[in-house]
Amino acid sequence: MQPVIHVIDDDEALRESVAFLLRAADFEVKGFASAQAFLATLPDASLNCVITDVRMPDMSGLDLVKRLKELKVEVPVIVITGHGDVALAVEAMKLGAADFFEKPFNDNLLLASVRAALQQQAHQTKRHAERADIEQRIAKLSAREKDVLTGLIEGHANKQIAFDLGISPRTVEIYRANLMTKMHADSLSDLVRMALIAEMLG
């Protein structure tokens, strides 16, 4: 399925010219004259990337980036800015915008930025799915198995974990084997990697 790029600009001529550029590069485009019109379509399953002008009446591109963050809509946003609005674009980047371009912008650079943003989003989607999968596995562990897992990812040996939990090293080995199976982990490093993804390691 072709990625869908949402273009938001109250200037119809600019909106159409960006849409034309993207369609010529084989992207599907949805155009909006205001940030509110775009927000009214959420949640939108086809949302892959947003290109927005920073200066618009009622709701600016900066406000839009803030709103998407509040709504937890994780989509790359590329901001287009007029000559005097670079400070606003930098502010948008601090809030999580993927990139910004000053008018007049280079068509090829804008397309490259869109492709990079889409690639980043694909990685993010994959990471979210992996994290959800790992969290489900952790949720299926018994309380004791979670204790042993915590000990292992903190770098403690079986003997230390046994001492801390007041159980025998042999029992720790059994819990360890069980949790490796339940977590689908091939090695201790695999287990640590999963814990990092699930943010169990501070």
C-alpha positions in Angstrom: 0.0 0.0 0.0 1.3 3.5 -0.9 2.1 5.7 2.0 -0.4 8.6 2.5 1.0 12.0 3.1 -1.3 14.6 4.7 -0.5 18.2 3.5 -1.9 21.0 5.7 -1.7 24.6 4.4 -4.2 27.5 4.3 -2.4 28.7 1.1 -4.2 26.6 -1.6 -1.5 27.3 -4.3 1.3 26.0 -2.0 -0.8 23.1 -0.8 -1.5 22.0 -4.4 2.2 22.4 -5.5 3.4 20.2 -2.6 0.6 17.7 -3.4 1.7 17.7 -7.0 5.3 17.1 -6.1 4.4 14.2 -3.8 2.0 12.5 -6.3 4.7 12.8 -9.0 6.9 10.8 -6.6 4.2 8.1 -6.3 2.8 9.1 -2.9 -0.9 9.3 -2.1 -1.8 12.8 -0.8 -4.7 14.2 1.3 -4.9 18.0 1.5 -6.3 20.1 4.3 -6.9 23.9 4.4 -6.5 24.0 8.2 -5.1 22.0 11.2 -8.6 21.7 12.6 -9.9 20.1 9.4 -7.0 17.6 9.6 -7.6 16.8 13.3 -11.3 16.1 12.6 -10.2 13.1 10.5 -8.3 11.4 13.3 -7.9 8.6 14.1 -6.9 7.9 10.5 -5.4 4.5 9.8 -3.8 5.8 6.6 -1.8 8.4 8.4 1.9 8.0 7.5 3.4 11.5 7.4 2.2 15.1 7.9 3.6 18.2 6.1 2.3 21.4 7.6 2.8 25.1 7.2 3.9 26.7 10.5 1.9 29.9 10.2 -1.8 29.4 9.7 -4.9 31.2 11.2 -6.6 29.8 14.3 -4.2 26.9 14.8 -0.5 27.1 13.8 1.7 24.2 12.7 3.4 24.5 16.1 0.0 24.1 17.9 -0.7 21.1 15.7 2.6 19.4 16.7 1.6 20.0 20.4 -1.9 18.6 19.9 -0.6 15.5 18.2 1.7 14.9 21.1 -1.2 15.3 23.6 -3.3 12.9 21.5 -0.3 10.5 21.5 -0.5 10.3 17.7 2.9 9.2 16.6 3.4 10.4 13.1 6.4 12.2 11.6 5.6 15.9 11.0 7.6 18.0 8.5 7.1 21.8 9.0 7.3 24.3 6.2 8.2 27.8 7.3 8.4 31.3 5.9 11.6 33.3 6.1 10.8 34.9 9.5 9.5 31.8 11.2 12.6 29.7 11.7 12.4 30.1 15.5 8.9 28.6 15.4 10.1 25.6 13.3 13.0 25.0 15.7 10.4 25.1 18.5 8.4 22.5 16.6 11.5 20.3 16.3 12.0 20.5 20.1 8.4 19.3 20.4 9.0 16.3 18.2 8.7 17.5 14.5 10.8 15.4 12.2 12.2 18.2 10.0 11.6 21.7 8.8 12.0 23.5 5.5 12.2 27.2 4.7 10.3 28.5 1.7 11.2 28.3 -1.1 12.4 24.8 -0.5 14.3 22.3 -2.6 11.9 19.6 -4.0 14.4 16.8 -3.8 15.4 17.6 -0.2 11.7 17.6 0.8 11.1 14.2 -0.9 14.2 12.8 0.8 13.0 14.1 4.2 9.5 12.4 3.6 11.2 9.1 2.7 13.5 9.3 5.8 10.5 10.1 8.0 8.5 7.1 6.6 11.4 4.8 7.1 11.8 6.0 10.7 8.1 5.5 11.3 8.2 1.9 9.9 11.0 1.1 12.4 9.0 2.7 15.2 5.9 0.6 14.4 8.1 -2.5 14.4 9.6 -1.5 17.8 6.1 -0.9 19.3 4.9 -4.3 18.1 8.1 -6.0 19.6 7.7 -4.2 22.9 4.0 -5.2 23.2 5.0 -8.8 22.5 7.7 -8.7 25.2 5.4 -7.1 27.7 2.8 -9.8 27.1 5.5 -12.5 27.8 6.6 -10.7 31.0 2.9 -10.5 32.2 2.7 -14.3 31.9 5.6 -14.8 34.3 4.9 -15.8 37.9 5.9 -13.4 40.7 8.9 -15.5 41.5 10.0 -15.8 37.9 9.8 -12.0 37.7 12.0 -11.7 40.8 14.6 -14.0 39.2 14.4 -12.1 35.9 15.0 -8.8 37.8 18.1 -10.4 39.4 19.4 -11.7 36.1 19.1 -8.4 34.3 20.8 -6.6 37.2 23.8 -8.9 36.5 23.5 -11.1 39.6 24.7 -14.7 39.5 22.3 -17.5 40.5 23.9 -17.8 43.9 23.3 -14.1 44.7 19.7 -14.3 43.4 19.1 -17.4 45.6 20.5 -15.6 48.6 18.5 -12.4 48.0 15.2 -14.4 47.5 15.9 -16.8 50.4 15.7 -19.9 48.1 18.2 -22.5 46.9 20.5 -22.0 43.8 18.9 -25.1 42.3 15.4 -23.5 42.6 16.7 -20.4 40.9 18.0 -22.6 38.0 14.5 -24.0 37.6 12.9 -20.6 37.6 15.6 -19.3 35.2 15.0 -22.2 32.8 11.2 -21.6 33.0 11.4 -17.9 32.3 13.9 -18.4 29.4 11.3 -20.6 27.8 8.4 -18.3 28.5 10.3 -15.3 27.3 11.5 -17.2 24.2 15.1 -16.1 25.1 18.0 -18.1 23.7 20.6 -16.5 26.0 21.1 -14.1 28.9 22.0 -11.3 26.4 18.7 -12.0 24.6 16.9 -11.6 28.0 18.8 -8.3 28.7 17.9 -7.0 25.2 14.2 -7.7 25.8 14.3 -6.0 29.3 15.8 -2.9 27.6 13.0 -2.9 25.0 10.4 -3.2 27.8 12.3 -0.5 29.7 12.8 -2.8 32.7 16.4 -1.5 33.0 16.7 2.0 34.3 
